[in-house]
């Protein structure tokens, strides 16, 4: 057994220096992401073209959708740490180069479009790899706690990154904000380089090597990963639950919330309070998991919280005041956040580490690549039928994910390791 494995077993995740280095790198990278998107939005707006601005902001989702599954193959072939290091290094160079360009000349739609496309392509490699890292830096019994820490870092990064990007843009324009994002991406590199990675066990390593000998092509690796998910008693149902839950959740809580606030006359400030309520609830669920470390009967709890959270989504379109909407949003954040964190922990504990990059790429594909395509449908549906019916349908879709999980014995009885 390696020194890293012994230390990971002796310490809970929040006291493990190896996990904390990963968490610091992840947090720096996520804050950099927030600052980058703030800078990109302002730089695109300063081109003076509304259509060009929309094109720039949407461009990154195209390579994510096309390359995300391939990113999972690469993470399994090269190792997730190598891919995360390469991705953060590439993002640092890309946005620092853009910052230098904007010092010398005004932003153009063409330049920003190229950067957005490249950034989206790198993101497609980064997201599966960063999700595959936790089982390689700690033991299975700590993965639920790591999911809680990761969720806390993600919420905190949004809270810190957006104001930081706004201040940078106000102080020195988009070029300063891009420079700040580049520095944050670079800061993650020494932390990632210092990580101690637990090797795959012999059966997993030899099985992976044998698969590589029989099927050396990336395409066959991808097909093999999808076949592995489909045949797995737990991962297949989990992917279905993730797809349904995200499909019913993302539209109402993003685009739908903007339209709901406009229709009710709550304005941007009212929407801000609702988003803050959701963030507080999600942070609470992440903190609970980070502190507790393990939730008994995790599969059952995950399905039940998904169902209860779906009721909150439907109720969000019916409440008459901002205060009540914020309270309901906090409830949704708490339940959906706990369900999502438990789902991620179950994915990481159930998957063979040799396949985890590909498994993670499928689960993140729904969230970051496929689900955003539902935004136009959500907007058109709200325009036709209003927020109430659309939120009700979305809640039904989200609740179906929980119901499917309850109906499947393997998922309902799933447990996290002790």
C-alpha angles and dihedrals in degrees: 000000000000124000089245092056093049093049092046090053093047096049132051112241096258089058098041111105090208092056091043091054089052090046092050091050092047092049093049090049093048093049087050089053092054093048091047094053091047090051093045092052093051094043090050091048091053091060086075094229116116093191091046091051092054091047093051093049093048097043097083093061092064099066090038090058093044100043106029096096090045088053089060091053090051092049091054093045100046100024124260096259093057092050094047091049092048092046095050091045091051092048091049092052092044098052095038089054089050090049089054091049092051091052088061101037143013117269118265129198091240095055094044091047092054091048092048091051093049092045091051090050091052090046089056088061096039100052100057092042096050089049091051095053104077097071089052095054102042143018126279092252091063098049096094090053090048090052089054091049090048092051090049090051092049093051092045092048091056091049092049101033101054095053091042090053091047093051091047092051092047092048104041107000127247091313091066091046092051090049090052091050091050092052091050092052089049092050090062093060101076090047092051092046090054094054117118109221122209110228121236113262117258097257092049094044094046092045091051091047091050090050090050091052092051096040110024097164123097090230092057090047089054093048089047091053093050090048090050091054093046094051096043113103094220108024096056093056091042092056090051091050091048092050095049095042094049093045091055096039111042101056098052094041095050119025093011092056092056092051092044091053091049094049093049093045092239092130128197093311092055091049089050091057092049092050089047090052092051091047091050092052093047091048089051092054091046091051091048092054094042092053099037095042097197135042116203115235089014095178093053093045091049093053094045094049090049089054094046091046089054089059088054091052091055091046092051092074092050104051115104102213139050092237093056091043090053090050092050090046089053089052091050091048091051096048099036091043092054092046092050094047092048090048090053092048092050091050092052095046096044098046123085104244089232088065100034096103091056093043091050091047090058094049093046091044090070094049103040105025115021106031096055086064087069092066095088090048091050092049094048092047093051090049090054104038107013132243099290099063093039093051089048092053091045090051090050091053091048092046090050088064091057092044092051089052092051091050093054112077096206092056097038091054097040115132134192117236118265 
